[in-house]
């Protein structure tokens, strides 16, 4: 009840959706940065970018689930 008063239905999943889009931008930024480092560090930098690239679908689905509560 209190949660519905604090967060209207439309805005409840917005932080997770915003975090999902931010994670896409972070992934692209890390991937571009990985192309600028030397060969010895490139593999680790690419793995970091791919790891961050796995976050957006999870965050988006959490946002959809939270938005669907109490409906």
TORVEXZA-534521 format. One record per residue (C-alpha): residue number from 1; residue in one letter; chain; x, y, z. Coordinates in Angstrom, 2 decimals, padded with zeros to 5 digits. Layout:
+-----+---+---+---------+---------+---------+
!   k ! r ! c !      xx !      yy !      zz !
+-----+---+---+---------+---------+---------+
! NUM ! A ! A !       X !       Y !       Z !
...
+-----+---+---+---------+---------+---------+
END
This chain:
+-----+---+---+---------+---------+---------+
!   k ! r ! c !      xx !      yy !      zz !
+-----+---+---+---------+---------+---------+
!   1 ! X ! A !  000.00 !  000.00 !  000.00 !
!   2 ! X ! A !  002.72 !  002.46 !  000.97 !
!   3 ! X ! A !  004.81 !  001.41 ! -002.02 !
!   4 ! X ! A !  001.93 !  002.27 ! -004.36 !
!   5 ! X ! A !  001.67 !  005.75 ! -002.82 !
!   6 ! X ! A !  005.40 !  006.40 ! -003.04 !
!   7 ! X ! A !  005.87 !  005.03 ! -006.58 !
!   8 ! X ! A !  003.07 !  005.40 ! -009.11 !
!   9 ! X ! A !  002.57 !  002.40 ! -011.41 !
!  10 ! X ! A !  004.16 !  004.09 ! -014.40 !
!  11 ! X ! A !  007.42 !  004.99 ! -012.62 !
!  12 ! X ! A !  008.02 !  001.88 ! -010.55 !
!  13 ! X ! A !  010.29 !  000.12 ! -013.07 !
!  14 ! X ! A !  011.91 !  003.29 ! -014.41 !
!  15 ! X ! A !  015.14 !  003.08 ! -012.34 !
!  16 ! X ! A !  015.82 ! -000.44 ! -013.60 !
!  17 ! X ! A !  015.07 !  000.50 ! -017.20 !
!  18 ! X ! A !  017.38 !  003.52 ! -016.90 !
!  19 ! X ! A !  020.09 !  001.32 ! -015.38 !
!  20 ! X ! A !  019.67 ! -001.11 ! -018.28 !
!  21 ! X ! A !  020.22 !  001.63 ! -020.84 !
!  22 ! X ! A !  023.17 !  002.97 ! -018.84 !
!  23 ! X ! A !  024.70 ! -000.52 ! -018.83 !
!  24 ! X ! A !  024.49 ! -000.61 ! -022.62 !
!  25 ! X ! A !  026.36 !  002.70 ! -022.78 !
!  26 ! X ! A !  028.93 !  001.46 ! -020.27 !
!  27 ! X ! A !  029.46 ! -001.71 ! -022.28 !
!  28 ! X ! A !  030.04 !  000.25 ! -025.48 !
!  29 ! X ! A !  032.40 !  002.59 ! -023.67 !
!  30 ! X ! A !  034.39 ! -000.29 ! -022.19 !
!  31 ! X ! A !  034.53 ! -002.01 ! -025.58 !
!  32 ! X ! A !  035.89 !  001.13 ! -027.26 !
!  33 ! X ! A !  038.39 !  001.55 ! -024.44 !
!  34 ! X ! A !  039.46 ! -002.08 ! -024.89 !
!  35 ! X ! A !  040.49 ! -001.29 ! -028.46 !
!  36 ! X ! A !  042.84 !  001.47 ! -027.24 !
!  37 ! X ! A !  044.86 ! -000.55 ! -024.70 !
!  38 ! X ! A !  047.91 ! -002.64 ! -025.55 !
!  39 ! X ! A !  047.74 ! -006.32 ! -026.51 !
!  40 ! X ! A !  048.58 ! -007.65 ! -023.05 !
!  41 ! X ! A !  045.59 ! -005.92 ! -021.44 !
!  42 ! X ! A !  043.13 ! -006.20 ! -024.34 !
!  43 ! X ! A !  041.73 ! -009.62 ! -023.47 !
!  44 ! X ! A !  040.87 ! -008.62 ! -019.93 !
!  45 ! X ! A !  039.31 ! -005.34 ! -021.09 !
!  46 ! X ! A !  037.17 ! -007.15 ! -023.68 !
!  47 ! X ! A !  035.98 ! -009.68 ! -021.09 !
!  48 ! X ! A !  035.03 ! -006.83 ! -018.78 !
!  49 ! X ! A !  032.99 ! -005.22 ! -021.56 !
!  50 ! X ! A !  031.24 ! -008.51 ! -022.34 !
!  51 ! X ! A !  030.48 ! -009.06 ! -018.65 !
!  52 ! X ! A !  028.84 ! -005.64 ! -018.38 !
!  53 ! X ! A !  027.00 ! -006.39 ! -021.63 !
!  54 ! X ! A !  025.14 ! -009.20 ! -019.86 !
!  55 ! X ! A !  023.50 ! -006.81 ! -017.39 !
!  56 ! X ! A !  020.95 ! -004.95 ! -019.58 !
!  57 ! X ! A !  018.51 ! -007.82 ! -020.23 !
!  58 ! X ! A !  018.47 ! -008.75 ! -016.55 !
!  59 ! X ! A !  017.92 ! -005.19 ! -015.39 !
!  60 ! X ! A !  015.20 ! -004.65 ! -018.00 !
!  61 ! X ! A !  013.32 ! -007.78 ! -016.91 !
!  62 ! X ! A !  013.57 ! -006.75 ! -013.25 !
!  63 ! X ! A !  012.06 ! -003.39 ! -014.22 !
!  64 ! X ! A !  009.21 ! -005.09 ! -016.06 !
!  65 ! X ! A !  008.55 ! -007.36 ! -013.09 !
!  66 ! X ! A !  008.57 ! -004.53 ! -010.58 !
!  67 ! X ! A !  006.27 ! -002.45 ! -012.79 !
!  68 ! X ! A !  003.81 ! -005.35 ! -012.93 !
!  69 ! X ! A !  003.44 ! -005.71 ! -009.14 !
!  70 ! X ! A !  000.02 ! -004.99 ! -007.65 !
!  71 ! X ! A ! -001.80 ! -005.00 ! -010.97 !
+-----+---+---+---------+---------+---------+
END
